[in-house]
């Protein structure tokens, strides 16, 4: 029998099928080389499971021929659920090695490896390292020299090997979509279209002071698939799952204007008619020639996800975005002229930020949709400090108590602020704002639940109220925000 591997993708805390549950690309990419090598791979996406334990127990069986149990974890709630699954594996199949990978084990490899439920970590890109690990374990060989692997010696010493060379994306095998129930990953994130996510490039060379890519253990060199392979993947998904949109989930899709030009030209050459969303930067948009944006729009790139983060010029300079609030307004107007819809993300809770800075951010969010009514904004996302970034030391100096264990890191939820430099009332406001700001653009929530006329009406009413609050900086009696927070905490929504 071929060696068996289980790859586990934990819940994130915001997991609605058809809305937020996108393809688990991290485990798909790790699975691809294993499948090509003839191994028996099973992916368990906990976001799609009602009850994890019986499904996991069935997959584990007696543990025979199971070479590894892999967990992919971002910082936050995925850690909590990853530990719960690892605990079950350790109880039922104590001889099976538990291997953690993903963003969190990459930036905090030693602390992750120190946990008794973690036997190995894979830092950085895991396709080659994990394949080598599984292959050697199946043959009964040693694994101590595998690049990127972290392990424990017989004496309990923690060893983290240097990472290997960056992966050549074109050399990777096709993703094993057959391992997933693919129709359940069709979402409506792109203006209500039937979409799925892909990755066309990796890395981002910019130096935003808050971003995990600043961590020295993260390879941020920008690389891409060939334009032909990107468009091949688009066609494959379109034809297989009757999609009319693709959400390109890159850190920096526009890392090369020449490459994007070739991708767009290939889409047009093949006559592909789809809608696309990709990420971009404000300074890039303002520097793009009109003819380039025209090409982008003709190719179907209808929405650009743009990281703005703050409406305060002081904060924008502090977090090294290299833009101003006026640059944001200019970019929105430019995209409006070209019929490209911006979906702009915003953050708050940075060390050194004031409440007036936060209010400026909320007002800029409203300005964006007033300038361009078709524009969308994210909710007000709460800053999460990452070790190895420029803002980490400032956060610690400002009162952050760094989590000392995986369990504590699992409590850093997306809507729970760690901004101890604010007072209790200000922290409470930030958490409430992370909920009510979903309604500023009037479209995001409607696209999730808008099929119900009553919910559409409620969305309209609450959007009107939220916009009034932001326009007049009136933030007393945020009753519905508290209700939404309570419903979310209870798991009702």
Wavefront OBJ file of the C-alpha trace (Angstrom):
o trace
v 0.000 0.000 0.000
v 1.221 3.557 -0.691
v 2.167 5.732 2.284
v -0.794 7.636 3.730
v -0.788 11.321 4.654
v -3.543 13.420 6.226
v -3.430 17.184 5.749
v -5.609 19.182 8.152
v -6.828 22.728 7.539
v -8.347 24.096 10.785
v -11.277 26.442 11.204
v -10.489 30.159 11.061
v -13.474 31.548 12.973
v -15.167 33.114 9.948
v -16.081 30.066 7.889
v -19.293 30.283 5.900
v -19.553 27.906 2.954
v -20.257 29.847 -0.223
v -19.238 33.106 1.412
v -15.837 33.049 3.117
v -14.655 29.415 2.829
v -12.252 29.582 -0.128
v -10.008 26.796 -1.375
v -7.381 25.766 1.231
v -4.489 26.535 -1.100
v -1.795 25.980 1.529
v -2.599 22.279 1.911
v -3.441 21.848 -1.780
v 0.045 22.995 -2.747
v 1.669 20.682 -0.204
v -0.511 17.790 -1.391
v 0.383 18.167 -5.077
v 3.926 16.686 -4.976
v 2.714 13.885 -2.684
v 0.014 12.906 -5.163
v 2.496 12.992 -8.035
v 4.739 10.650 -6.021
v 1.890 8.120 -5.766
v 1.021 8.643 -2.099
v -2.421 8.293 -0.564
v -3.315 11.845 0.489
v -6.447 12.982 2.281
v -7.313 16.623 2.983
v -9.603 17.420 5.907
v -10.904 20.986 5.736
v -12.429 21.572 9.152
v -14.280 24.667 7.915
v -16.615 22.311 6.042
v -17.139 19.836 8.890
v -19.991 19.982 11.392
v -18.293 17.601 13.819
v -14.544 17.159 13.441
v -13.735 14.243 15.720
v -15.688 11.408 14.032
v -14.420 12.432 10.595
v -10.860 12.626 11.865
v -11.138 9.277 13.645
v -12.448 7.637 10.478
v -9.539 9.105 8.474
v -6.984 7.982 11.031
v -8.234 4.401 11.171
v -5.723 2.323 13.079
v -2.900 4.608 12.018
v -1.342 1.921 9.841
v 0.581 3.220 6.834
v -0.034 6.785 8.065
v 3.315 8.496 7.613
v 2.374 11.987 8.770
v -0.441 14.190 10.028
v 0.100 17.706 8.725
v -1.492 20.866 10.131
v -1.522 24.214 8.320
v -1.939 27.193 10.642
v -2.119 30.927 10.371
v -1.779 33.000 13.523
v -5.070 33.025 15.409
v -7.928 30.591 15.837
v -6.478 28.049 13.416
v -3.870 27.316 16.078
v -6.545 26.481 18.651
v -8.345 24.086 16.321
v -5.079 22.656 15.027
v -4.117 21.747 18.580
v -7.505 20.127 19.185
v -7.021 17.921 16.131
v -3.432 17.133 17.089
v -4.603 16.061 20.521
v -6.978 13.531 18.936
v -4.203 12.173 16.710
v -1.809 11.826 19.625
v -4.443 9.908 21.611
v -5.549 7.555 18.820
v -2.329 7.128 16.832
v 0.555 8.087 19.146
v 3.203 6.845 16.727
v 2.169 9.115 13.875
v 4.377 12.235 13.573
v 2.466 15.527 13.777
v 3.936 18.153 11.450
v 2.934 21.824 11.537
v 3.448 24.269 8.680
v 2.084 27.567 7.439
v 2.587 31.201 8.357
v 2.694 30.825 12.133
v 5.220 27.956 12.328
v 7.332 29.867 9.813
v 7.563 33.062 11.865
v 7.690 31.320 15.270
v 9.219 27.945 14.494
v 10.937 27.296 17.807
v 7.944 28.167 19.984
v 5.666 26.058 17.768
v 8.050 23.100 17.830
v 8.352 23.303 21.617
v 4.700 22.307 22.047
v 4.310 18.649 23.089
v 1.676 18.080 20.390
v 4.053 19.167 17.619
v 6.769 16.736 16.522
v 8.093 18.642 13.492
v 7.637 21.999 11.801
v 8.161 22.931 8.176
v 9.097 26.579 7.745
v 8.590 28.534 4.557
v 7.425 26.920 1.350
v 6.629 23.330 2.198
v 6.175 21.558 -1.124
v 9.686 20.133 -1.435
v 10.558 19.808 2.255
v 7.386 17.983 3.231
v 7.622 15.629 0.240
v 11.174 14.739 1.246
v 10.091 14.274 4.864
v 7.241 11.917 3.971
v 9.342 9.977 1.458
v 12.164 9.373 3.935
v 9.806 8.453 6.766
v 8.107 5.931 4.483
v 11.508 4.373 3.752
v 12.594 4.460 7.400
v 15.381 6.974 6.734
v 16.574 9.945 8.771
v 15.136 13.401 8.186
v 17.505 15.606 10.173
v 19.115 17.357 7.180
v 15.967 18.338 5.262
v 15.948 22.093 4.471
v 13.276 24.035 6.330
v 12.530 21.203 8.771
v 12.418 21.725 12.502
v 12.753 18.708 14.795
v 13.486 17.576 18.339
v 16.587 15.580 19.146
v 16.499 12.571 21.439
v 17.706 14.843 24.247
v 14.880 17.314 23.648
v 16.926 19.963 21.840
v 14.998 22.003 19.262
v 16.710 22.216 15.853
v 15.553 24.476 12.999
v 17.259 23.796 9.679
v 17.871 26.667 7.246
v 15.265 26.933 4.535
v 15.963 25.793 0.999
v 15.893 27.803 -2.209
v 12.601 29.433 -3.265
v 10.319 27.152 -5.245
v 10.158 27.541 -9.020
v 6.395 27.845 -9.447
v 6.333 26.474 -12.985
v 7.999 23.271 -11.740
v 5.152 22.479 -9.343
v 2.687 19.729 -10.317
v -0.995 20.491 -10.983
v -3.070 21.018 -7.873
v -5.021 17.872 -6.853
v -8.485 19.408 -6.891
v -9.970 15.901 -6.868
v -9.097 15.674 -3.163
v -11.717 18.318 -2.351
v -15.472 18.701 -2.698
v -14.891 21.526 -5.166
v -18.446 22.865 -5.625
v -18.461 23.820 -1.936
v -15.616 26.262 -2.585
v -17.539 28.336 -5.106
v -18.073 31.732 -3.490
v -19.538 35.088 -4.470
v -16.730 37.352 -3.328
v -16.430 39.078 -6.698
v -19.571 41.159 -7.026
v -21.867 38.167 -6.669
v -20.196 36.068 -9.364
v -19.466 32.317 -9.126
v -15.787 32.463 -8.260
v -12.859 30.470 -6.887
v -9.398 31.524 -5.807
v -6.067 30.868 -7.485
v -2.495 31.914 -6.850
v -0.485 33.331 -9.770
v 2.573 34.663 -7.937
v 4.270 34.648 -4.537
v 6.085 37.208 -2.467
v 6.052 40.966 -1.940
v 9.243 43.059 -1.684
v 7.606 46.064 -0.001
v 8.386 46.960 3.609
v 5.046 47.689 5.279
v 5.930 47.901 8.954
v 3.128 45.601 10.156
v 3.296 42.821 7.551
v 4.362 39.261 8.396
v 6.420 39.226 5.186
v 8.965 41.400 6.998
v 9.838 38.465 9.214
v 13.297 37.183 8.184
v 11.979 33.605 7.999
v 9.514 34.538 5.243
v 10.759 34.494 1.664
v 9.307 37.678 0.189
v 11.028 37.562 -3.212
v 8.401 38.065 -5.906
v 8.003 35.156 -8.345
v 5.269 34.147 -10.748
v 3.945 31.362 -12.886
v 4.384 31.855 -16.602
v 1.438 33.773 -18.112
v 0.468 30.685 -20.102
v 0.226 28.530 -16.969
v -1.854 31.169 -15.186
v -4.350 31.257 -18.032
v -4.320 27.453 -18.346
v -5.425 27.235 -14.711
v -8.136 29.844 -15.240
v -9.543 27.885 -18.180
v -9.376 24.595 -16.292
v -11.431 25.921 -13.386
v -13.865 27.779 -15.618
v -14.673 24.687 -17.645
v -14.726 22.227 -14.758
v -16.912 24.207 -12.352
v -18.883 26.607 -14.550
v -17.216 29.667 -13.023
v -17.562 33.187 -14.317
v -15.010 34.790 -12.006
v -11.572 34.146 -10.521
v -10.207 35.693 -7.336
v -6.408 35.939 -7.643
v -5.115 35.624 -4.074
v -1.566 36.929 -4.478
v 0.271 39.189 -2.079
v 1.291 41.333 -5.046
v -0.243 40.370 -8.387
v 1.133 43.529 -10.008
v 4.730 42.717 -9.062
v 5.699 43.101 -12.734
v 3.743 45.300 -15.130
v 5.256 43.463 -18.111
v 4.122 40.109 -16.722
v 0.586 41.370 -16.035
v 0.487 42.715 -19.583
v 1.332 39.257 -20.932
v -1.304 37.608 -18.716
v -3.964 40.047 -19.917
v -2.944 39.646 -23.560
v -3.122 35.847 -23.223
v -6.609 36.061 -21.707
v -7.737 38.236 -24.618
v -5.997 36.052 -27.209
v -7.871 32.976 -25.993
v -11.172 34.836 -25.901
v -11.788 34.085 -22.227
v -14.743 36.015 -20.867
v -14.525 36.091 -17.091
v -14.354 38.584 -14.257
v -11.176 38.764 -12.176
v -10.130 40.293 -8.877
v -6.464 40.894 -8.062
v -4.550 42.865 -5.462
v -2.739 46.130 -6.130
v -1.215 49.138 -4.360
v -2.364 52.761 -4.319
v 1.000 54.064 -5.531
v 0.999 51.542 -8.388
v -2.466 52.613 -9.527
v -1.497 56.271 -9.604
v 1.642 55.426 -11.625
v -0.077 53.157 -14.176
v -0.545 54.644 -17.664
v -4.145 54.892 -18.808
v -3.540 52.431 -21.638
v -2.342 49.793 -19.161
v -5.480 50.145 -17.029
v -7.567 49.953 -20.195
v -5.858 46.648 -21.064
v -6.428 45.339 -17.527
v -10.125 46.192 -17.722
v -10.577 44.699 -21.208
v -9.027 41.452 -19.964
v -11.721 41.239 -17.267
v -9.868 42.467 -14.178
v -12.867 44.299 -12.845
v -11.950 44.554 -9.156
v -8.673 45.497 -7.461
v -8.105 44.682 -3.794
v -6.093 47.624 -2.495
v -4.392 47.844 0.900
v -4.933 51.364 2.225
v -4.895 50.589 5.967
v -5.289 54.123 7.400
v -6.908 57.452 6.658
v -4.307 59.287 8.718
v -1.226 60.551 6.890
v 0.728 60.333 10.132
v -0.115 56.648 10.545
v 0.467 55.903 6.844
v 3.984 57.278 7.198
v 4.543 55.332 10.419
v 3.545 52.000 8.842
v 5.572 52.742 5.671
v 2.765 52.572 3.108
v 4.431 55.323 1.030
v 1.065 56.927 0.297
v -1.193 59.680 1.654
v -4.946 59.896 2.084
v -5.036 62.206 -0.929
v -3.248 59.532 -2.972
v -6.097 57.182 -2.051
v -8.723 59.638 -3.280
v -6.756 60.137 -6.493
v -6.522 56.379 -7.080
v -10.269 55.884 -6.491
v -11.094 58.602 -9.033
v -8.674 57.086 -11.556
v -10.168 53.611 -11.193
v -13.658 55.079 -11.532
v -12.690 56.586 -14.901
v -11.564 53.179 -16.098
v -14.541 51.239 -14.710
v -12.386 49.219 -12.305
v -13.924 48.721 -8.877
v -11.623 49.099 -5.864
v -12.082 46.919 -2.806
v -10.009 48.742 -0.215
v -8.802 47.278 3.057
v -8.360 49.262 6.260
v -6.786 48.577 9.636
v -6.611 50.114 13.096
v -5.013 49.489 16.469
v -1.395 50.290 15.565
v 0.968 51.288 18.379
v 1.266 55.060 18.315
v -2.161 55.486 16.721
v -4.746 57.765 18.348
v -8.522 57.612 18.301
v -8.559 60.636 16.003
v -6.442 58.605 13.578
v -9.040 55.823 13.796
v -11.869 58.263 13.110
v -9.963 59.570 10.069
v -9.720 56.013 8.789
v -13.462 55.455 9.135
v -14.145 58.761 7.389
v -11.834 57.840 4.503
v -13.677 54.535 4.153
v -16.892 56.507 3.719
v -15.228 58.962 1.323
v -14.163 56.084 -0.910
v -17.752 54.964 -1.500
v -18.964 58.546 -1.817
v -16.412 59.202 -4.573
v -17.161 55.899 -6.310
v -20.475 54.340 -5.210
v -19.509 50.973 -6.717
v -16.389 50.780 -4.536
v -16.146 48.411 -1.604
v -14.297 48.635 1.667
v -13.229 45.986 4.124
v -14.320 46.064 7.700
v -11.927 47.854 10.038
v -9.419 45.043 10.534
v -7.558 44.989 13.830
v -3.774 45.042 13.796
v -2.074 41.791 14.820
v 1.578 42.220 15.899
v 3.947 39.777 14.171
v 7.438 39.060 15.541
v 10.224 40.154 13.241
v 8.335 43.166 11.895
v 9.211 46.794 12.477
v 6.092 47.436 14.564
v 6.608 44.408 16.807
v 9.186 46.059 19.056
v 7.099 49.230 19.217
v 4.046 47.176 20.215
v 5.997 45.454 23.005
v 7.372 48.788 24.204
v 3.802 50.144 24.198
v 2.460 47.427 26.486
v 1.934 44.297 24.405
v 2.543 41.135 26.396
v 3.815 38.667 23.773
v 2.003 35.322 23.824
v 4.283 32.713 25.347
v 2.626 29.603 23.941
v 0.652 28.278 21.003
v -2.486 28.343 23.109
v -2.078 32.065 23.733
v -1.395 32.771 20.051
v -4.616 30.935 19.268
v -6.510 33.629 21.153
v -5.411 36.405 18.763
v -8.653 36.526 16.792
v -9.184 38.852 13.827
v -11.801 40.903 15.723
v -10.104 40.978 19.123
v -7.614 43.776 19.577
v -4.293 43.445 21.378
v -3.828 47.222 21.427
v -2.959 47.613 25.106
v -1.720 51.126 24.288
v -5.410 52.115 24.114
v -7.662 52.264 27.138
v -10.502 49.756 27.765
v -13.174 51.992 26.206
v -11.062 52.588 23.113
v -10.337 48.853 22.725
v -14.036 48.098 23.055
v -14.772 50.649 20.332
v -12.172 49.138 18.003
v -13.727 45.698 18.368
v -17.226 47.058 17.751
v -15.943 49.014 14.757
v -14.526 45.805 13.283
v -18.159 44.653 13.054
v -20.204 47.745 12.180
v -17.714 48.905 9.527
v -18.714 45.887 7.406
v -21.761 47.983 6.507
v -20.032 51.199 5.396
v -19.939 50.303 1.703
v -23.521 48.995 1.733
v -22.605 46.066 -0.493
v -20.331 43.577 1.260
v -22.915 42.169 3.668
v -25.679 42.436 1.054
v -23.640 40.243 -1.304
v -23.384 37.562 1.392
v -27.007 37.382 2.472
v -28.798 39.567 -0.067
v -31.009 36.875 -1.569
v -33.404 37.426 1.335
v -35.445 40.661 0.778
v -35.865 41.216 4.521
v -32.106 40.966 5.121
v -31.495 43.339 2.215
v -33.807 45.843 3.863
v -32.049 45.459 7.218
v -28.722 45.936 5.473
v -29.957 49.174 3.894
v -31.250 50.516 7.212
v -28.099 49.668 9.148
v -25.835 50.964 6.377
v -27.660 54.302 6.529
v -27.179 54.447 10.301
v -23.485 53.502 10.139
v -22.768 56.101 7.464
v -24.493 58.741 9.602
v -22.321 57.766 12.559
v -19.111 57.951 10.544
v -20.021 61.204 8.781
v -20.741 62.921 12.093
v -18.302 60.966 14.328
v -21.251 59.913 16.494
v -20.324 56.631 18.132
v -22.515 56.439 21.215
v -25.026 53.605 21.765
v -23.558 51.127 19.269
v -26.241 48.599 20.135
v -26.391 46.523 16.966
v -22.609 46.231 16.836
v -22.721 44.638 20.276
v -25.487 42.280 19.155
v -23.450 41.186 16.129
v -20.404 40.640 18.337
v -22.471 38.547 20.759
v -23.995 36.465 17.952
v -20.541 35.844 16.516
v -19.124 34.845 19.908
v -21.992 32.349 20.340
v -21.355 30.901 16.898
v -24.850 31.880 15.695
v -23.450 33.793 12.714
l 1 2 3 4 5 6 7 8 9 10 11 12 13 14 15 16 17 18 19 20 21 22 23 24 25 26 27 28 29 30 31 32 33 34 35 36 37 38 39 40 41 42 43 44 45 46 47 48 49 50 51 52 53 54 55 56 57 58 59 60 61 62 63 64 65 66 67 68 69 70 71 72 73 74 75 76 77 78 79 80 81 82 83 84 85 86 87 88 89 90 91 92 93 94 95 96 97 98 99 100 101 102 103 104 105 106 107 108 109 110 111 112 113 114 115 116 117 118 119 120 121 122 123 124 125 126 127 128 129 130 131 132 133 134 135 136 137 138 139 140 141 142 143 144 145 146 147 148 149 150 151 152 153 154 155 156 157 158 159 160 161 162 163 164 165 166 167 168 169 170 171 172 173 174 175 176 177 178 179 180 181 182 183 184 185 186 187 188 189 190 191 192 193 194 195 196 197 198 199 200 201 202 203 204 205 206 207 208 209 210 211 212 213 214 215 216 217 218 219 220 221 222 223 224 225 226 227 228 229 230 231 232 233 234 235 236 237 238 239 240 241 242 243 244 245 246 247 248 249 250 251 252 253 254 255 256 257 258 259 260 261 262 263 264 265 266 267 268 269 270 271 272 273 274 275 276 277 278 279 280 281 282 283 284 285 286 287 288 289 290 291 292 293 294 295 296 297 298 299 300 301 302 303 304 305 306 307 308 309 310 311 312 313 314 315 316 317 318 319 320 321 322 323 324 325 326 327 328 329 330 331 332 333 334 335 336 337 338 339 340 341 342 343 344 345 346 347 348 349 350 351 352 353 354 355 356 357 358 359 360 361 362 363 364 365 366 367 368 369 370 371 372 373 374 375 376 377 378 379 380 381 382 383 384 385 386 387 388 389 390 391 392 393 394 395 396 397 398 399 400 401 402 403 404 405 406 407 408 409 410 411 412 413 414 415 416 417 418 419 420 421 422 423 424 425 426 427 428 429 430 431 432 433 434 435 436 437 438 439 440 441 442 443 444 445 446 447 448 449 450 451 452 453 454 455 456 457 458 459 460 461 462 463 464 465 466 467 468 469 470 471 472 473 474 475 476 477 478 479 480 481 482 483 484 485 486 487 488 489 490 491 492 493
